[in-house]
Amino acid sequence: MITEIFGYHFKDNKLLKSALTHPSLANEPVHKNHYERIEFLGDAVLSLIIVEMLIKQFPHESEGNLAKRKAKLVAGEVLAKIAKENNIGTKIYMSSSEEKAGGRENPNTLENALEAIFGAIYLDNGHLLNVKTIIQELWQPLIDNMPEVPIDAKSKLQEILQQQGKDLPQYKILDIFGPQHMLTFRVGLKIPGFDEVIGEGKSKQQAEKHAATLLLVKINE
C-alpha cells in the first residue's frame, strides 16, 4: 500500500487509500471507502489556500479580479495536469473495466483524486500546515506566471482610492426608465474633490462602470 505522497507520510494509511480509490470499486468491501466524500473536503482546502496565496501576491487587486484568477487556478484541466505530472493516475485503485476504459488518464478522475489527496492530508494532519506547503509548491509557479488581469473601471477607481486612503466610492441609482424589456439605469457617483458624474447602462452594473469610467477621466485630467 502507498503510504507517502508529495513527500507526506500518512499516519492513517486508510485515509490515503480512500483518497486514491475510484468509485468503480465501491461495491467491493475492501474498497468501499472511495474518494468522493474526501474530495469534497479537498476542494474546499485547495480553494482556501489558493485564495490566501492570491491575496498576498496581489494586494491591490479587486475581489472580482482575484476571483477570475482563482477560477483559472482551480480549473479541472489545471488539476488534471498537475496530477498527471505527478503520476497520480498510476496510484489510483480502480476496477479493471475502468482501467481498460482509460481511467488512469481520465482528467475527471485525476482531478478528483488530487483534491481527495489534499483532503486526506488535512484530515490526517489535523491542520493546514502540511497540505498548504504542498499546494504552495505546486501552484506558486503558476501564480508567478499568470498574465495581468484587465482591470475594469470600477476596480481601477477603487484601487486608486484605497491607495490614497480614501473611502470607497458610493454609487446611487438616480433613475430607471424605458420599456420593461429595455430598461436604462442611471447612476450617480461622487467623491470628494470632484463633481458628480452620471453613468447610464442597460443594467445597474453597466451604469456603475460607465460612471466610474467618467470619473477616472476627470481624475486623470
ZAKE-206388 format. One record per residue (C-alpha): x, y, z; residue number from 1. Coordinates in pm, whole numbers. Layout:
<sites>
<x=X | y=Y | z=Z | k=NUM>
...
</sites>
This chain:
<sites>
<x=0 | y=0 | z=0 | k=1>
<x=117 | y=355 | z=-75 | k=2>
<x=198 | y=538 | z=250 | k=3>
<x=366 | y=853 | z=113 | k=4>
<x=262 | y=1108 | z=-147 | k=5>
<x=404 | y=1453 | z=-227 | k=6>
<x=665 | y=1380 | z=40 | k=7>
<x=400 | y=1348 | z=311 | k=8>
<x=394 | y=1030 | z=524 | k=9>
<x=45 | y=933 | z=637 | k=10>
<x=-20 | y=836 | z=996 | k=11>
<x=-353 | y=683 | z=893 | k=12>
<x=-291 | y=496 | z=569 | k=13>
<x=-663 | y=429 | z=529 | k=14>
<x=-716 | y=798 | z=452 | k=15>
<x=-470 | y=787 | z=164 | k=16>
<x=-620 | y=463 | z=36 | k=17>
<x=-968 | y=622 | z=38 | k=18>
<x=-834 | y=927 | z=-148 | k=19>
<x=-689 | y=701 | z=-418 | k=20>
<x=-988 | y=468 | z=-453 | k=21>
<x=-1208 | y=517 | z=-760 | k=22>
<x=-1589 | y=483 | z=-716 | k=23>
<x=-1583 | y=189 | z=-960 | k=24>
<x=-1469 | y=-23 | z=-661 | k=25>
<x=-1746 | y=99 | z=-428 | k=26>
<x=-1917 | y=-240 | z=-423 | k=27>
<x=-1607 | y=-425 | z=-306 | k=28>
<x=-1589 | y=-439 | z=78 | k=29>
<x=-1213 | y=-388 | z=84 | k=30>
<x=-1250 | y=-68 | z=-121 | k=31>
<x=-1589 | y=58 | z=-3 | k=32>
<x=-1450 | y=398 | z=101 | k=33>
<x=-1373 | y=587 | z=-221 | k=34>
<x=-1266 | y=943 | z=-289 | k=35>
<x=-1595 | y=1126 | z=-349 | k=36>
<x=-1659 | y=1244 | z=10 | k=37>
<x=-1299 | y=1332 | z=89 | k=38>
<x=-1263 | y=1508 | z=-248 | k=39>
<x=-1542 | y=1745 | z=-138 | k=40>
<x=-1325 | y=1850 | z=156 | k=41>
<x=-1011 | y=1872 | z=-58 | k=42>
<x=-1183 | y=2111 | z=-296 | k=43>
<x=-1255 | y=2348 | z=-5 | k=44>
<x=-900 | y=2317 | z=132 | k=45>
<x=-749 | y=2393 | z=-209 | k=46>
<x=-975 | y=2695 | z=-263 | k=47>
<x=-891 | y=2842 | z=77 | k=48>
<x=-515 | y=2813 | z=26 | k=49>
<x=-522 | y=2942 | z=-333 | k=50>
<x=-726 | y=3247 | z=-228 | k=51>
<x=-481 | y=3320 | z=55 | k=52>
<x=-188 | y=3296 | z=-188 | k=53>
<x=-358 | y=3532 | z=-435 | k=54>
<x=-446 | y=3790 | z=-171 | k=55>
<x=-84 | y=3801 | z=-57 | k=56>
<x=60 | y=3810 | z=-409 | k=57>
<x=-182 | y=4069 | z=-549 | k=58>
<x=-260 | y=4302 | z=-254 | k=59>
<x=-422 | y=4575 | z=-463 | k=60>
<x=-643 | y=4365 | z=-689 | k=61>
<x=-1020 | y=4374 | z=-656 | k=62>
<x=-1227 | y=4079 | z=-540 | k=63>
<x=-1352 | y=4035 | z=-895 | k=64>
<x=-1004 | y=4000 | z=-1041 | k=65>
<x=-894 | y=3768 | z=-762 | k=66>
<x=-1200 | y=3553 | z=-833 | k=67>
<x=-1101 | y=3532 | z=-1202 | k=68>
<x=-750 | y=3425 | z=-1109 | k=69>
<x=-876 | y=3165 | z=-863 | k=70>
<x=-1117 | y=3020 | z=-1121 | k=71>
<x=-828 | y=2967 | z=-1364 | k=72>
<x=-604 | y=2811 | z=-1100 | k=73>
<x=-857 | y=2558 | z=-972 | k=74>
<x=-1000 | y=2468 | z=-1312 | k=75>
<x=-1030 | y=2096 | z=-1380 | k=76>
<x=-771 | y=2095 | z=-1657 | k=77>
<x=-512 | y=2254 | z=-1424 | k=78>
<x=-572 | y=1996 | z=-1152 | k=79>
<x=-564 | y=1710 | z=-1402 | k=80>
<x=-235 | y=1840 | z=-1546 | k=81>
<x=-74 | y=1863 | z=-1202 | k=82>
<x=-199 | y=1514 | z=-1114 | k=83>
<x=-66 | y=1373 | z=-1441 | k=84>
<x=274 | y=1539 | z=-1395 | k=85>
<x=299 | y=1371 | z=-1053 | k=86>
<x=185 | y=1028 | z=-1179 | k=87>
<x=-126 | y=1022 | z=-960 | k=88>
<x=-308 | y=811 | z=-1218 | k=89>
<x=-69 | y=519 | z=-1167 | k=90>
<x=-150 | y=511 | z=-795 | k=91>
<x=-532 | y=502 | z=-815 | k=92>
<x=-718 | y=183 | z=-720 | k=93>
<x=-988 | y=120 | z=-981 | k=94>
<x=-1180 | y=-164 | z=-1142 | k=95>
<x=-1025 | y=-345 | z=-1438 | k=96>
<x=-1306 | y=-223 | z=-1663 | k=97>
<x=-1243 | y=137 | z=-1560 | k=98>
<x=-872 | y=93 | z=-1624 | k=99>
<x=-934 | y=-61 | z=-1967 | k=100>
<x=-1156 | y=238 | z=-2049 | k=101>
<x=-861 | y=471 | z=-1990 | k=102>
<x=-946 | y=560 | z=-1632 | k=103>
<x=-588 | y=632 | z=-1532 | k=104>
<x=-571 | y=909 | z=-1792 | k=105>
<x=-925 | y=1039 | z=-1735 | k=106>
<x=-898 | y=1412 | z=-1647 | k=107>
<x=-1203 | y=1391 | z=-1420 | k=108>
<x=-1057 | y=1103 | z=-1224 | k=109>
<x=-718 | y=1274 | z=-1192 | k=110>
<x=-878 | y=1599 | z=-1075 | k=111>
<x=-1095 | y=1424 | z=-816 | k=112>
<x=-811 | y=1211 | z=-682 | k=113>
<x=-582 | y=1513 | z=-643 | k=114>
<x=-842 | y=1705 | z=-445 | k=115>
<x=-909 | y=1395 | z=-235 | k=116>
<x=-539 | y=1369 | z=-153 | k=117>
<x=-543 | y=1727 | z=-23 | k=118>
<x=-847 | y=1647 | z=190 | k=119>
<x=-682 | y=1332 | z=322 | k=120>
<x=-362 | y=1514 | z=420 | k=121>
<x=-568 | y=1775 | z=604 | k=122>
<x=-763 | y=1507 | z=795 | k=123>
<x=-452 | y=1303 | z=871 | k=124>
<x=-262 | y=1606 | z=999 | k=125>
<x=-546 | y=1792 | z=1172 | k=126>
<x=-436 | y=2131 | z=1039 | k=127>
<x=-348 | y=2308 | z=714 | k=128>
<x=29 | y=2338 | z=751 | k=129>
<x=146 | y=2033 | z=552 | k=130>
<x=-117 | y=2050 | z=280 | k=131>
<x=-58 | y=2425 | z=249 | k=132>
<x=314 | y=2369 | z=191 | k=133>
<x=241 | y=2110 | z=-79 | k=134>
<x=-16 | y=2327 | z=-258 | k=135>
<x=215 | y=2629 | z=-244 | k=136>
<x=497 | y=2431 | z=-405 | k=137>
<x=267 | y=2302 | z=-680 | k=138>
<x=83 | y=2627 | z=-756 | k=139>
<x=334 | y=2907 | z=-690 | k=140>
<x=498 | y=2874 | z=-1035 | k=141>
<x=153 | y=2901 | z=-1195 | k=142>
<x=69 | y=3213 | z=-993 | k=143>
<x=407 | y=3372 | z=-1070 | k=144>
<x=346 | y=3328 | z=-1443 | k=145>
<x=-16 | y=3442 | z=-1455 | k=146>
<x=-83 | y=3720 | z=-1708 | k=147>
<x=-219 | y=4050 | z=-1586 | k=148>
<x=-596 | y=4054 | z=-1547 | k=149>
<x=-754 | y=4354 | z=-1721 | k=150>
<x=-887 | y=4589 | z=-1454 | k=151>
<x=-1234 | y=4727 | z=-1515 | k=152>
<x=-1316 | y=5092 | z=-1440 | k=153>
<x=-1487 | y=5020 | z=-1106 | k=154>
<x=-1193 | y=4814 | z=-980 | k=155>
<x=-941 | y=5073 | z=-1102 | k=156>
<x=-1124 | y=5356 | z=-926 | k=157>
<x=-1147 | y=5153 | z=-605 | k=158>
<x=-776 | y=5073 | z=-626 | k=159>
<x=-684 | y=5442 | z=-665 | k=160>
<x=-899 | y=5550 | z=-372 | k=161>
<x=-762 | y=5273 | z=-149 | k=162>
<x=-406 | y=5372 | z=-231 | k=163>
<x=-491 | y=5729 | z=-130 | k=164>
<x=-654 | y=5617 | z=193 | k=165>
<x=-995 | y=5747 | z=86 | k=166>
<x=-1340 | y=5596 | z=134 | k=167>
<x=-1468 | y=5354 | z=-129 | k=168>
<x=-1693 | y=5505 | z=-398 | k=169>
<x=-2067 | y=5504 | z=-335 | k=170>
<x=-2295 | y=5452 | z=-634 | k=171>
<x=-2652 | y=5579 | z=-621 | k=172>
<x=-2933 | y=5484 | z=-858 | k=173>
<x=-3091 | y=5807 | z=-980 | k=174>
<x=-3341 | y=5669 | z=-1228 | k=175>
<x=-3461 | y=5360 | z=-1412 | k=176>
<x=-3655 | y=5427 | z=-1729 | k=177>
<x=-3763 | y=5282 | z=-2061 | k=178>
<x=-3980 | y=4983 | z=-2158 | k=179>
<x=-3959 | y=4678 | z=-1932 | k=180>
<x=-3763 | y=4476 | z=-2187 | k=181>
<x=-3515 | y=4760 | z=-2250 | k=182>
<x=-3462 | y=4935 | z=-1918 | k=183>
<x=-3192 | y=5200 | z=-1881 | k=184>
<x=-3027 | y=5258 | z=-1544 | k=185>
<x=-2889 | y=5599 | z=-1447 | k=186>
<x=-2635 | y=5601 | z=-1165 | k=187>
<x=-2470 | y=5892 | z=-984 | k=188>
<x=-2119 | y=5882 | z=-843 | k=189>
<x=-1939 | y=6147 | z=-643 | k=190>
<x=-1613 | y=6154 | z=-449 | k=191>
<x=-1459 | y=6443 | z=-255 | k=192>
<x=-1287 | y=6698 | z=-478 | k=193>
<x=-1480 | y=6612 | z=-793 | k=194>
<x=-1821 | y=6697 | z=-933 | k=195>
<x=-2076 | y=6421 | z=-954 | k=196>
<x=-2074 | y=6210 | z=-1269 | k=197>
<x=-2373 | y=6023 | z=-1406 | k=198>
<x=-2342 | y=5691 | z=-1585 | k=199>
<x=-2602 | y=5503 | z=-1787 | k=200>
<x=-2636 | y=5142 | z=-1891 | k=201>
<x=-2870 | y=4854 | z=-1959 | k=202>
<x=-2800 | y=4718 | z=-1610 | k=203>
<x=-2703 | y=4865 | z=-1273 | k=204>
<x=-2354 | y=4716 | z=-1308 | k=205>
<x=-2309 | y=4861 | z=-1656 | k=206>
<x=-2422 | y=5205 | z=-1541 | k=207>
<x=-2181 | y=5194 | z=-1246 | k=208>
<x=-1891 | y=5102 | z=-1476 | k=209>
<x=-1985 | y=5393 | z=-1704 | k=210>
<x=-1989 | y=5633 | z=-1408 | k=211>
<x=-1653 | y=5502 | z=-1286 | k=212>
<x=-1506 | y=5548 | z=-1634 | k=213>
<x=-1625 | y=5910 | z=-1644 | k=214>
<x=-1479 | y=5979 | z=-1301 | k=215>
<x=-1144 | y=5823 | z=-1394 | k=216>
<x=-1127 | y=6062 | z=-1691 | k=217>
<x=-1175 | y=6356 | z=-1450 | k=218>
<x=-911 | y=6220 | z=-1210 | k=219>
<x=-660 | y=6183 | z=-1494 | k=220>
<x=-720 | y=6528 | z=-1644 | k=221>
</sites>
